[in-house]
Amino acid sequence: MIETVIQGIALVLIIEGLAYALAPSLIERMLEAMRSMPIDMRRMVGLSALAAGVAMMWIVHAF
């Protein structure tokens, strides 16, 4: 169980590291766009990402 959690964290770090390494200017523009959004909109984006991640994990685990 703990190995799976560590692997998940490692995958997130790998993907984020790749994004920052390959497209730093795009990340900068995305952060600027996020700053201009209202807090409630940012919260909804975060909750949507959370729901999508949970759904993907459920689908992968179910099959």
C-alpha positions as CSV (number, residue, x, y, z in Angstrom):
1,M,0.0,0.0,0.0
2,I,2.7,2.5,1.0
3,E,4.6,1.6,-2.2
4,T,1.7,2.6,-4.3
5,V,1.3,5.9,-2.5
6,I,5.0,6.6,-3.0
7,Q,4.8,5.6,-6.7
8,G,1.8,8.0,-7.2
9,I,3.7,10.9,-5.6
10,A,6.8,10.1,-7.7
11,L,4.7,10.1,-10.9
12,V,3.2,13.5,-10.0
13,L,6.7,14.9,-9.4
14,I,8.0,13.4,-12.7
15,I,5.1,14.9,-14.7
16,E,5.4,18.3,-13.0
17,G,9.2,18.3,-13.4
18,L,8.8,17.5,-17.1
19,A,6.3,20.4,-17.6
20,Y,8.7,22.9,-15.9
21,A,11.7,21.6,-17.8
22,L,10.1,21.4,-21.3
23,A,7.7,24.5,-21.2
24,P,8.6,26.9,-18.4
25,S,7.1,29.9,-20.3
26,L,3.8,28.0,-20.7
27,I,3.8,27.3,-17.0
28,E,4.4,31.0,-16.3
29,R,1.5,32.0,-18.5
30,M,-0.8,29.4,-16.9
31,L,0.1,30.8,-13.5
32,E,-0.7,34.3,-14.6
33,A,-4.0,33.2,-16.0
34,M,-4.8,31.4,-12.6
35,R,-3.9,34.6,-10.7
36,S,-6.5,36.6,-12.8
37,M,-9.2,34.1,-12.0
38,P,-11.5,34.6,-9.0
39,I,-10.8,32.4,-6.0
40,D,-14.1,30.5,-6.4
41,M,-13.2,29.7,-10.0
42,R,-9.8,28.4,-8.9
43,R,-11.5,26.2,-6.3
44,M,-13.8,24.8,-8.9
45,V,-10.9,24.0,-11.2
46,G,-9.1,22.2,-8.3
47,L,-12.2,20.3,-7.4
48,S,-12.8,19.3,-11.0
49,A,-9.2,18.0,-11.3
50,L,-9.7,16.1,-8.0
51,A,-12.9,14.5,-9.3
52,A,-11.3,13.6,-12.6
53,G,-8.3,12.0,-10.8
54,V,-10.6,10.0,-8.5
55,A,-12.7,8.9,-11.4
56,M,-9.6,7.8,-13.4
57,M,-8.2,5.9,-10.4
58,W,-11.6,4.2,-9.8
59,I,-11.8,3.1,-13.5
60,V,-8.2,1.8,-13.5
61,H,-8.7,0.0,-10.3
62,A,-12.1,-1.5,-11.4
63,F,-10.5,-3.0,-14.5
